[in-house]
Amino acid sequence: MNSLGVGTYLTMTELAELVGCRPTSHSCMKRWLTKHGWPYAVNIAGVPQVSRAYYAARMTGTANQSANDGAEDEPNFEALIA
């Protein structure tokens, strides 16, 4: 925790609120985070960990988001022509 008493990572309740699932639905959280391009680490208990700093940057629009943020990949049609 930092000097303000706030942890480095979002709590399970905060992450569940962001994702829209139950705080115990770790698989759901991981799928949503992956689909929407959010970086996360998984701890030894299998719980996804999202940086509070990244969350703040993402929510204010200052984070570097992936170019494919949440978009479905399209097939490489150019490969069919070659």
C-alpha positions in Angstrom: 0.0 0.0 0.0 1.1 3.5 -0.6 1.1 6.4 1.9 -2.6 7.0 1.1 -3.5 3.5 2.1 -4.4 2.4 -1.5 -2.9 -0.8 -2.9 -0.9 -1.1 -6.1 -3.6 -3.2 -7.7 -7.3 -2.8 -8.1 -9.3 -4.8 -5.5 -11.4 -7.7 -6.7 -14.5 -5.5 -6.1 -13.1 -2.7 -8.2 -12.1 -5.0 -11.0 -15.5 -6.7 -10.9 -17.2 -3.3 -11.2 -15.1 -2.4 -14.2 -15.7 -5.7 -15.9 -19.3 -6.3 -14.9 -19.0 -9.6 -13.2 -18.8 -11.1 -9.7 -15.6 -10.5 -7.7 -15.0 -14.3 -7.7 -15.3 -14.7 -11.5 -11.6 -14.7 -12.3 -12.0 -16.4 -15.7 -14.6 -13.8 -16.7 -12.3 -11.0 -15.7 -9.3 -12.4 -17.6 -11.4 -12.9 -20.8 -12.7 -9.3 -20.6 -9.3 -7.8 -19.8 -7.7 -9.7 -22.7 -10.5 -8.8 -25.2 -10.3 -5.1 -24.3 -6.5 -4.9 -24.3 -5.9 -4.3 -20.6 -2.5 -5.6 -19.3 -2.7 -7.7 -16.2 -0.7 -10.2 -14.2 -2.0 -13.3 -12.6 -1.0 -14.1 -9.0 -0.3 -17.5 -7.6 -4.0 -17.9 -6.7 -5.1 -17.3 -10.3 -6.4 -13.8 -9.6 -5.9 -11.2 -12.3 -4.0 -8.1 -11.0 -4.5 -4.7 -12.8 -2.3 -1.8 -11.9 -4.1 1.0 -10.2 -1.9 3.5 -12.1 -2.8 1.9 -15.5 -6.5 1.9 -14.6 -6.2 5.7 -13.8 -4.3 6.4 -17.0 -6.8 4.3 -19.1 -9.8 6.0 -17.6 -8.4 9.5 -18.2 -7.3 8.6 -21.8 -3.6 9.0 -21.1 -2.7 5.3 -21.3 -1.1 3.7 -24.4 -3.8 1.4 -25.6 -3.2 -1.4 -28.1 -4.2 -0.6 -31.7 -6.6 -3.6 -31.6 -8.3 -2.6 -28.4 -11.4 -4.8 -28.2 -11.6 -5.2 -32.0 -11.9 -8.6 -33.6 -9.0 -9.7 -35.7 -9.7 -9.8 -39.4 -8.3 -12.5 -41.7 -5.3 -11.5 -43.8 -6.9 -11.5 -47.2 -3.7 -10.5 -48.9 -2.3 -13.9 -48.1 -4.9 -15.5 -50.3 -3.8 -13.5 -53.3 -0.1 -14.5 -53.2 
